[in-house]
Amino acid sequence: MIQELEDVILECDLPQHGLTRGDIGTVVLIHRDGEGYEVEFTTLDGETVAVVTLMAAQVRPVHRREIAHARELAAAS
């Protein structure tokens, strides 16, 4: 089970939050024994992009031998 403060990988695009599948976030709260999570997504320099409530199927744990990939955040409209 995913724990608080654990990094997770987004499994779907969330364009309303500027997030795309594969973005890495940190679980800040667990809902109903893992049915959902509050996840904070930040830039590499620590700026919060979004804090989003997600269902368990929308995120997954980080797997061994994965590599992070950086992308530029789109400008806010």
C-alpha positions in Angstrom: 0.0 0.0 0.0 1.2 3.5 -0.8 2.2 5.5 2.4 2.1 9.2 3.3 5.2 11.1 2.0 5.8 8.4 -0.6 6.4 9.5 -4.2 3.8 8.3 -6.8 3.5 8.4 -10.5 0.4 9.9 -12.2 -1.3 7.4 -14.5 -3.5 9.9 -16.4 -3.4 13.4 -17.8 -4.9 16.2 -15.6 -4.8 19.2 -18.0 -6.9 21.3 -15.7 -4.0 21.2 -13.2 -1.2 21.3 -15.9 -0.2 17.7 -15.1 0.5 14.8 -17.5 0.8 11.1 -17.2 4.2 10.2 -15.7 4.5 13.3 -13.5 5.8 12.5 -10.0 4.0 13.7 -6.9 4.1 13.1 -3.1 1.3 11.6 -1.1 0.4 14.1 1.6 -2.8 12.3 2.9 -4.4 8.9 2.5 -8.2 8.6 2.1 -10.2 5.6 3.2 -7.3 3.1 3.7 -5.9 3.8 0.2 -9.0 4.2 -1.9 -7.7 7.7 -2.7 -4.9 10.1 -2.0 -4.1 13.8 -1.7 -1.0 14.3 -3.8 1.2 17.3 -4.1 3.0 18.0 -7.4 6.0 20.4 -7.3 8.6 21.8 -9.7 12.1 20.6 -9.2 12.9 23.8 -7.3 10.1 23.2 -4.8 7.2 25.4 -6.1 3.8 23.7 -5.6 2.1 23.2 -9.0 -1.1 21.5 -7.6 -2.4 19.5 -4.7 -5.0 17.1 -6.1 -7.3 14.5 -4.7 -6.9 11.3 -6.8 -8.4 7.8 -6.8 -6.0 4.9 -6.3 -6.3 3.9 -9.9 -4.9 7.4 -11.0 -1.5 6.9 -9.3 0.9 4.1 -8.8 4.0 3.5 -6.7 7.5 4.2 -8.1 9.1 1.1 -9.5 12.7 0.0 -9.3 15.0 1.0 -12.2 12.7 3.9 -13.3 14.3 7.2 -14.3 12.8 10.6 -13.7 12.3 12.9 -16.8 12.1 16.7 -16.6 9.7 18.8 -18.6 9.0 22.5 -18.6 5.7 23.5 -16.9 3.4 25.3 -19.3 2.8 28.9 -18.5 -0.4 29.7 -16.5 -3.2 31.2 -18.6 
